[in-house]
């Protein structure tokens, strides 16, 4: 058995969209350690994608914006794993985020109420809702993991209103951990990565420039890789991380300590 002791552990991964998804990388990391992975995706189209990427793995469909869908997919997974016969989940990955930028990016103070509340519902409340409805399927020592961002205090204009929503997601970790402690040892954590090259990020105006800037700020001068985020996720899902609870673990390759990099400062001030 490997160090992470993930062999034959069972995990549900919400959020795979394509091969560049963080959810996809996490599923690969878990599978490489011998874990059993169940995928939950938003649409039938994504179910087909998941089946191509992970042949033989179960794939279910659930649009988390409707709570009834979460309850339905819970029941479907329970039937598939034989929960009444002792089947349990060792962890759940929540890699879901959505923001409606169909009208383009606007100054934060012009954020539309309906867009903000929808983003909170899908990107934050769904994690709480999944925890609530799946609690009876979870092993008492299970781990629940979500995907945040490396900082919610940096006002990146092209990230729109998602940083405040991720801040709410981060805050929910401690409340979920405390609430669940009355009946289990289930842990709630987040991986908080720096800038990544994903399909979702590619659609953000100006993101490429920010990504290239981040690469220069990172001390090693190499961008953060999705696999590095996935490896951290695998550790947090394993019982080797049993002492970590209610935390957002930053994975940014040291970017946050190097904003005053000599080369960047010199170029910016014309030195």
Residue pairs with C-beta under 8 A, 6 or more apart in sequence:
1 7
2 33
2 34
3 240
4 33
4 234
4 235
4 238
4 240
5 238
5 239
5 240
6 30
6 33
6 34
6 35
6 234
6 237
6 238
7 33
7 34
7 35
8 34
8 35
8 36
9 35
9 36
9 90
9 91
9 238
10 35
10 36
10 37
10 38
10 81
10 87
10 88
10 89
10 90
11 30
11 35
11 36
11 37
11 38
11 89
11 90
11 91
11 92
11 93
11 237
12 37
12 38
12 39
12 40
12 77
12 89
12 91
12 92
12 93
12 134
13 23
13 26
13 27
13 30
13 37
13 38
13 39
13 40
13 92
13 93
13 95
14 23
14 40
14 41
14 62
14 64
14 92
14 93
14 94
14 95
14 96
14 130
15 21
15 22
15 23
15 40
15 41
15 42
15 93
15 94
15 95
15 96
15 147
16 23
16 24
16 27
16 39
16 41
16 46
16 49
16 50
16 53
16 95
17 23
17 24
17 41
17 42
17 46
17 49
17 199
17 200
18 24
18 46
18 49
18 199
19 49
19 53
20 197
20 198
20 199
20 226
21 95
21 198
21 199
21 200
22 95
22 147
22 193
22 196
22 198
22 226
22 229
22 230
23 39
23 93
23 95
24 53
25 226
25 227
25 229
25 230
26 93
26 95
26 229
26 230
26 233
26 234
27 37
27 39
27 54
27 57
27 93
28 230
29 227
29 230
29 231
29 233
29 234
30 37
30 234
30 237
31 37
31 54
31 57
33 234
35 90
37 54
37 57
38 57
38 58
38 59
38 60
38 77
38 80
38 81
39 50
39 54
39 57
39 58
39 59
39 60
40 59
40 60
40 61
40 62
40 73
40 77
41 47
41 49
41 50
41 59
41 60
41 61
41 62
42 61
42 62
42 63
42 64
43 61
43 63
44 61
46 61
47 59
47 60
47 61
50 57
50 59
51 57
51 59
58 77
58 80
60 73
60 76
60 77
61 73
62 69
62 70
62 72
62 73
63 69
64 70
64 96
64 122
64 126
64 129
64 130
65 118
65 121
65 122
65 126
67 129
67 133
70 126
70 129
70 130
70 133
71 133
74 133
74 134
74 137
77 89
77 137
78 84
78 87
78 137
81 87
81 88
81 89
81 137
83 136
83 137
87 137
88 137
88 138
88 139
88 142
89 134
89 137
89 138
89 139
89 142
90 138
90 139
90 141
90 142
90 143
90 237
91 138
91 142
91 143
91 144
91 145
91 237
92 130
92 131
92 134
92 138
92 142
92 144
92 145
93 145
93 146
93 147
93 233
93 237
94 126
94 127
94 130
94 144
94 145
94 146
94 147
95 146
95 147
96 122
96 123
96 126
96 127
97 119
97 122
97 123
97 147
97 162
97 166
97 200
98 118
98 119
98 122
98 123
99 115
99 119
99 123
99 160
99 161
99 162
99 165
100 115
100 118
100 119
101 160
103 112
105 157
105 158
105 160
105 205
106 160
108 155
108 160
108 161
111 160
111 161
115 161
116 161
116 165
119 161
119 162
119 165
120 165
120 168
123 162
123 165
123 166
123 169
124 165
124 166
124 168
124 169
124 172
127 144
127 146
127 169
127 172
127 176
128 172
128 176
130 144
131 144
131 176
131 180
131 188
135 180
135 184
135 186
138 144
138 184
138 186
140 184
140 185
140 186
141 184
141 185
141 186
141 239
141 242
142 184
142 186
142 187
143 186
143 187
143 189
143 236
143 237
143 238
143 239
143 241
144 176
144 186
144 187
144 188
144 189
145 188
145 189
145 190
145 191
145 233
145 236
145 237
146 169
146 173
146 188
146 189
146 190
146 191
147 190
147 191
147 192
147 193
147 229
147 233
148 166
148 169
148 170
148 190
148 191
148 192
148 248
149 159
149 162
149 163
149 166
149 192
149 193
150 192
150 193
150 194
150 250
150 251
150 252
150 255
150 256
151 163
151 192
151 250
151 256
152 163
152 164
152 166
152 167
152 170
153 163
154 163
155 163
156 163
156 210
157 206
158 204
158 205
158 206
158 207
158 210
159 204
169 190
170 190
170 192
170 248
172 188
173 188
173 189
173 190
173 246
173 247
173 248
174 188
174 246
176 188
176 246
177 186
177 187
177 188
177 245
177 246
178 246
180 186
180 188
185 242
187 236
187 241
187 242
187 244
187 245
187 246
188 245
188 246
189 236
189 241
189 244
189 245
189 246
189 247
189 248
189 249
190 247
190 248
190 249
191 229
191 232
191 233
191 236
191 248
191 249
191 251
192 248
192 249
192 250
192 251
192 252
193 224
193 229
193 250
193 251
193 252
194 214
194 218
194 224
194 250
194 251
194 252
194 253
194 255
194 256
195 201
195 207
195 210
195 211
195 214
195 223
195 224
196 224
196 226
196 229
197 211
197 223
197 226
198 226
201 207
201 211
202 208
211 223
214 223
214 224
214 255
215 221
215 222
215 223
216 261
216 263
216 264
217 255
217 258
217 259
217 261
217 264
218 224
218 252
218 253
218 254
218 255
218 258
219 253
219 254
219 255
219 257
219 258
219 261
220 253
220 254
222 253
223 253
224 251
224 252
224 253
224 255
228 251
228 253
229 251
232 249
232 251
235 241
236 244
236 249
250 256
265 271
